[in-house]
Amino acid sequence: MAFSDAILEQCGSEDADSSNDLGILWRMLKMMKGGFFRYLLAIITMSVVLSGFDMITALLLKNIISRVENKEQGNLFEGLFQEGAACVGLGLLLLLVYAAAFYVYTMEAKRGGANLQKALYAKCMRLPYSYYEQNQSSDFMSKVIYDCERACGIYGSRFRRVLMPFLMMIFYLISMLWLSWQVTLCLFGASAALVVVNGLFIGPMQRLSREMSATNVSITQRISDILSGMEQIKIFSLKSVLVDRYVEDNEKFRRKQNRMNLMSAQLDGLNQLFELLGSLVFIALGIVFVSRDVTTVDNLAAIYLLYGSMSWNFLQVGLYIPSMASYLANAKRVFAFMELPEEPERYGEAQSREPNGKRVYRQGAGSEISICDVTFSYDGIQNVLEHFNLDIPKGKCVALKGESGRGKSTIAKLILGLYPVNAGEIFIRGKAFHEYSLAEVRKLIGYVSQEPYLYDVSIAENIRYGRPDACREDIINAAKLANVHEFIQKLEKGYETRAGERGNLLSGGQRQRIAIARAILKGAPILILDEATSALDHKSEQLVNEALDRLMEGRTTIVIAHRASTLAHADMVVEL
């Protein structure tokens, strides 16, 4: 089972209960797998330790005030040093426990974030080709970078900043109830209104977070346009146009960020106001209860110290619940992405559109590839291919020519399994397409496009992608057959020279020959060339054609081309 499948199975799929914040949070926590219990235990331990410090201080203060009140009955300082030393020793022990718990918490938080990122990237690899053709790269990048980073922030801080103060409030509350339950209940009731006020901010902050995500998609798109189209920007003087659009979107994001900051500031101000009101309520209650002998001054002092800590943690809960809700909005976008339909392991058998039901398709005798009565549409409305038939004999070269939009590249995509046919059948080497897994189909096919993609790694590594287990000698032999070995040797770092982003440090002909070397190394029996020489000058085309002749030798080849020089190599030309 793939990692993305396993992790999604463990964290649960979307259902009626997972669309709310608690459902999304639960799914996020389940992404941590076994580490969740260590993560939770670490947070509980840190909560106990921090609240323990305040409890020790409060009890020490209570003891000192009690000694002062009863100084006439004994020595004020008798045993005080021992009590203080015991508190210091216990405090140091708690500090060591806190350090260990914080380490465990940090490691599990990072592991949880890594699980989410790995599942997300694994999902990217398993999405169908149609997703990348039909969706903007900016939307994809926003989910992979911005939304994922924000979602990981739930593990890193947001969940802890809500849970820890809540747990510490419980510990403080137990101690305060023990000291004086009457005073404690009155104080807790006065603070309850704070929860209601903070709850009013959750909805607006979530809506604003979603708007910021959408704006970030647009910003990412602008940056992508600038980086990818730098040549056009220089030629057509588009600097001011594109930069202005980027600045406009950036300004929108800034305004939304300012609104978020303003909302956070208003929330913080209200929380501080409630803290002040809570202190005033405490003073008034203290005077009343002490005067009526409901409690004592030493108990009241200890309660006041604990109440100050409890009140601060109460404020933290109120402050970070809306903040975490905004992060959960990003997590929801990540989960929505991870639940997109994946490319299947193999395509099911296509259903005929004939009114009399399913037809029996027959492969042409001696054909390596047979396309039988295939109908295909990208949008389900306009057919690109309709009842198309083609037999490609084994070891022969078939050229496809025709005007743009006639379906030449579509045929290549269907043979490669990038899209399933709507009707009809494709046979490869005597077997129907649906009898193969997509991995098996693609293992049989080498592909060289008009603009081959090279990665920003060494030239040797780019060639090795054709067969990842290839040795150095195999790589060099493939480069020689592709007419690129001599060029590589002249480079300062030879085969270790980096190709640059998209291979932009090399010329078009050099990139093409490296791509051919990659296809030679793969050694697939079927070859698809998608206008592999259309963008080259005469000299480069000659070198590439020589390499292609070696590559095509003994292979069944489909060539998509317009040039007469390329069509001349074909055993059969099919015009669409």
N, C-alpha and C positions, 0 to 999 in steps of 0.2 A: 504494500500500500504506500502511495506517495506521501511525503511529509505533509503536504497541504491537506490531503484527504484525512490523514490520521489526526492532525491537530484540530481540524474542523469537526471531526466525529467526536472528539473528546470535549470540545468546548460547546458542542450542540449547534444545530442548525436553527435558522430563524423560525420562530413560531409566533403564536398570538401573544405570548407573554414576554418575548424578547425585544419587542419594539419600544418598550419603556426604558427609563434610565436604569432601574434596578436589574432588568433583564440583560441589558447591555453590559452593565458592570459585572454581573455574575459570569457572563460569557468571557469577559476579559480576564477575570480571576481564574477561570477554568483553563485558560490558555497557558497558565503557569504549570499545569499538570501536577506532578508530585511535589514540586517546589512550593506550591501554595500553602501547605501546612507549615513549612519552615518559615515562610514569609509572614504568615499570620501570627505564628508563635513569637517571632522576633518583634513584631509590632506590639503584641500584648506585653512581652517582657520589657520593652522600652517604656511602655506606658506605666507599668508597675514600678519600675525603677525611678522614673521622673516624679511620679506622684509620691513615691516613698520618700524622696528627699524632702518634699514639702511637709509630709506628715511628721517626719522626724523633727523638722524645725518647729512645727506647730506644737508638738508634744513637749519639746524642750522649752519653748516659750511659756506654755501652760504651767510647766513645773516651776519655772523661775518666778512667775507671777504668784503662784500658790505659795512659794517659799517666802516671798515678800509679804504677802497677806498674813502669813502665820509665823513671822520672824520671832515673835515673842515666845513661841512655844519650842524653839530649838535654834541650833546654829544655822545661819542663813547659807553658809558655804559648805556645810557638811555633806560630803558625797557628790557635790556638784562637779568637781573635776573628773571623777570617775564616769559620771553620766555623760559629760561632754566628750571624754575620750572614747566611750562606747559609741556615741553618735558619729564621731569622726571615723572610727574603724568601720562601722557599718556603712557609712557613706562611701568610703574607698572601695569596699567590697561591691557595693551597688554600681559604682563607676566602672569597675572591671566587667561586671555583668552587662552593663549598658553597651560598652565598647564591643563585646562579643556579639550581642544581639544586633547592634547597628551594622556590623560586618556581614552577618548572615542576611539581614534585610537588604543591604545594598547589592549583594551578589545575586540574591533571588530576584530582585527587581530588574537587574540587568539581564538575567537569564529569561525572565518573562518577556521583556522587550525584544530580546533576540529571537524568542520563539515566534512572536508576532511578525517580526521582520522576515524571518525565514519562511514562514507560512505564506506571507504576502508575495515574496519573490518567487516561491515555488508556484504559487497561483499564476503569476505573470507568465511563467513558462508553459502553463497548461491551458491557457486561454486559446480559443480558435483564432486563426489568422484573420477572420472577418472582424474580430473586435478591434484589432489594430488598424485595419483599413477604414473602419466606420467611426472611430472615436479619435478625438484630438489627443495628441501626445501630451499637451499641457494638462488635460484632465487626468490622464494616467499618472503623470509625474506628480501632480498635486496630491493624489491619493498615496502614492508610494513614499513621498518625502514629507509633505506638510501634515497630512492627516495621520500618517503612521507615527510621525514624531510626536504629535500631540497626544495620540492614543497611548504611546509608551510613557508619556508623562503621568498617566494614571498610576502606573507601577512606581515610578520614580519619586513622586511626592504627593500627588493629589489624594490618593486613597489613604495614605498614612496621615495626612494633615486633617482628614475628617475623622478617621477611626481612632487615632491616638487621643485627641482631645476628648472625644466621646467616652472612651474607656477611662481616662483620667478623671473626668467629671463623675463617673460612677464611683471610683475609689474615694474621691474627695467627699462625695455625698454620703457614703457609708460612714466615713469618719465623723462628718459633721452631725449626722443623725445620732451617732453614739454620744457625741458631746452634748447636743441639745436638739432634739427632734422638732420642738416647737419653733425655734429660731430658724432652723434649716428649711422647714416646709414653707414658711412665710417668704424666705429669700428665693427659694426655687420657684414659687408661684409668680413672684415679681419678674423673674428672668424668662419665664416661659413665653412672654410676648415677643421676645427677641427672635424666637424660631419662626413665628408667623411673619414678622417683618422681612427676615432674610428669605423666606420662601417666596415672597412676592418678586424677588429678583431672578429666580431661576429661569422662568420662561423667557423674559427679555434677553438674558445673557446667552441662552441657548440659540435663540433666533439670530442674535448678532454673530455668534460663532459660525453658524451655517452661512451667513452672508459673507463673512470674512473668508471662509473656505472657497466660496464661489468666486470672490474677487481674486483670491490667490491663484486660482486656475487661469484667470485672464492675464495676470502678471506673468505667470510662467510661460504662457503662450507668447506674450510680447518678447520676453527674453529669448525664447526659442527662435522666433522670427528674426531677431537681430543677429543671433549667432549663426543661424543656418543660411541667412540670406545676405551675408556681409558683402558679397560680390555685387549683388544687385543694388544694395544701399549705396555703394561707392559709385557705380555706373550711373544710376538714375537720381543721385542726390536725394535719397529718401531719408537721410539722417533726421531731419527735423520732423518729418511725418511720423516715423516709427518711434522716435524718442518722445515726441509729444503724446502719443498714445500710451506709451509706457508710463510716462509721468502722470497722465490722467488716471490710469488704473491704480498707480501707486498712491495717488492722492486720495482716491476712493477708499483704499485699504487704510490709509492713515486716518481718515475721518472716522471710519468704523472702529479702528483701534482706539482713537481718542474717546469715542462713545463708550467703548468697553472700559477704558481707564476711568472715565467720569463715573460710570455706574459703580465700578469697584470703589472709587473714592467716596461716593455717596453712601455705599454700604458700610464702608469702614467708619465714616463719620457717624452714622446712625448707631453702629455698634459701640463706639466710644461714648456716645450720649447715654446709651443704656447702661454702660459701665459706671458712669458718674451717678446716674439715678439709682443704680443698685447700691452704691456706697452710701448715698443719702438715706435710702430705705433701711440699710443695715444699722446705721447710727441711730435712727429713730427707734427701730425695733430693740436695739441693745439697751437703750435708756429705759424703755418700757419694761422689758423682761427682767433686767437686773433689779429695777426698783420694786418689782413684784416678787422677787426671789424665785423666778422661774428658772433662772440660770445664774452662774457666777461669773465674775470678771475674768478669771483665768480661762474658763471655758469659752467665754465670748471672744477673748483675744485669740485663742487658737482657732475658733470658727472664722474669725475675720481674716486670719492669715490664709486659711484654706479656701475661704470664699473668694478672696482675691485671685487665687490660682484657678479656682473653678470658673469664676467669671471670665477670666482671660481665655480659658479653653472653650468656654461656651461661645465666646466671640469668634474663636478660630473655626469652630464648627459652622457657625452662621456665615462666616466669610468664605469658607472653602467649599461648602455645598454648591452654591451657584457656580463657582469656578470649576469644580469637577463636572458639573452638568454640562458646561460648555465643552470640556474635553471629551465627554461621552458622546457629544454630537459628532465629533471627529471619528471616534471609535465606531459609531454606527455607519459612517460612510465607508470605513475600512471593511467592516463585515459585509456591507452590501456588495462591495467589490469582490470579496472572497467567495460570495455565493453566486457569482455569475456562472452561467453554464460553461463547462470545460470542453475542450476538444476530446471526443471519445477515443478509446483505444483503437476502435475500428468502426467504420461506417456500416450501418445496416443496409440490407438489400433495398435498392431504390424501387419504388412502385411505378408501374407503367401508367401512363395517362390514357391508355386506350380504353374505350368504353366497355370492351368485352373482358377486361381484367388484365391480369399479369401475362406478359409475353415471355416466350423463351428466346433468349438471345444466343446467337452462335458466333464463336470466334472464327475469323477468317483463317483458312489453312495456312500454316507456316508463319503466322503473324506473331511478332513479339508483343505488339500492343494492338488491341482492337477496341475502337470506340463504337458502340452499337446503339443507334437510335437515341442518342443522348440529348436531353433537353435541360437547359440550365438558365436560371435567372438569379441575379444578385438581390433584387428587391421583391421578387414574387409577382411582379407586374409585367416588366419588359423582358422578354427572353433574349439572351445573348446568343445562345445556341438552341436550335429547334430541330429535333429528329436528325441530329448530326451523326454521320457514319464515317469511319476512317480505319483502314487496316495498314499497319506499319510492319513490313516484313523484317525478320530478324537480320541484324547486321547491315541494314540499309539506312540511308540518310534521306529523310523526308523533310522538305522545306514547306513552311506555311507562309503564304504571302497574302496581302490584302490591305484594304484601307483600315485606318485606326477605328477601333470599336467593333470590328467584325468578329472578334472572339479568339484571336491568335494566342494572346497571353492567358486568356481564360482556359483554353485547352491545356496549357502547361500547368496551370494551377489545379485543374481537376486531376490530371495525371499524378501530380505531386501530393494529392490528397489535402490541399489547402481548403477546398470546399467539397461538399458532397454533391453528387448530381441530383437533380430533381426527379428525373426519369431516365430510363435507359440503363445501360451497363457498360463498364470498362473492364476489359480483360488484359491482364499482364502475365506473359509467359504461360498462358494456358489456364490461368486461374482467375475467377471473378474477383473484382476489387474488394468486395466485402469479405472475401475469404482470407485476405491479408490483414494484419494489423497495420496501422499507419506507419509505425516504425519500420516494419518489414518492407513496405512499399518504398519508403524514402531511402532505405539502405540500397535498393536496387538502382537508384537514379542519381546521377551527377548533374549539377545545375550550374550554369554560368550565365549571369544576367548582363544586361547592357551596362549597368553601373554597379559592379560587384562591391560588396561591403567588406572593408578591411578593418580590423580592430586595432586599437592603439597599443599593440604589443609588437614583439619582434617579427620580422618577415618570416623567420623559421616557424614561429608559433602560429602565424596566420596560415601557413601552408599545412602545418600539422593538424589543424582543425579538420582537414579532410579525413584523417585517420589518427585519432588521438594517441594510439599506441605505436605510431611509426617511429623508427629510429632515424638518426641523423643522416645516414647514408640514403635511406628511402626519400627523405626530404630533398636532398641534393639531386638525386636521380630524377625526381619529379620536376624540379626546377630546370634541369637540363632539357628535359623533353618539352618544357613550356617556353624554351628560348629566353629564360630569365636568369640563368645561373651566372653568365658573364657579367651582366649588369650588377647583380648582387655582390659579386666578388670585388667590384671596383669601389663599393661603398666603404667608408672608413671602418665601420663595425661589421661589415659583411652581413651574414644572416641574422646577426643580433641587432641590426638597425631597426629602430621603431618605425612603423608605417604611418604614425600620426592618426589623429581622429578621422575616421572614415577613410583612412589611407591618403589624406590630403598632402602628405609629404612626398608623394610619388605622382608620376604622370598617369594619364588615363591608360596608355598602353602598358605601362609597368604594372598598374593595378590589375589590368585584365589578364596579363600573363601569370601573375601570382595566383589569381583566382583559378586559372586553368591548371596551374601546378597543384592547387588544392584538389581540383576535380580529378586530376590524374592519380594523385595519391589515394583518393577514395576508391578508385578502381571499380566503380559501378558499371554494370553491363549496359545500362541505358543512359543516354545523355540528352539533356535539353539545353539548347543554346538560344537565349532570348536576346536577339539583335546584339550579339556579342562584339561586333566590329563597327556598328553604325556610328559611333561617336569618335572614331579614330582617324588620324591622318593616314596618308598612303603608306608611309614607311612602317608605322606602328601596325597598320592593318596587315601588312605583309608578314611581319614577325608573328603576329597573333594567328594569322591563317596557317602558317607553318606549324605552330604549336597545336592548333585545332585539328590539323590533318593527323598528327600523331595521336591526339586524344581520341579522335573518332574512329581510328583504325580498330576493326573488329567489334565495334559497338553499334547498337541501334541508336540512331540519332534523330532528334526532332530539332529543326532549325527554324527559328522565327526571324525572318529577314526581309529586307527590301532590296539590298544591293545585288547587282547582277553577279559580282565577283563571288559573293557568298552563295547565291542560288546555283552557281555553276558547279559547286561541289555536291549538290544534291542528286540522288538517284531518282527522286520523284518530287515534283512541285505541286502543292495543293493550294489553289486560290480560293479564299473565303469571300 
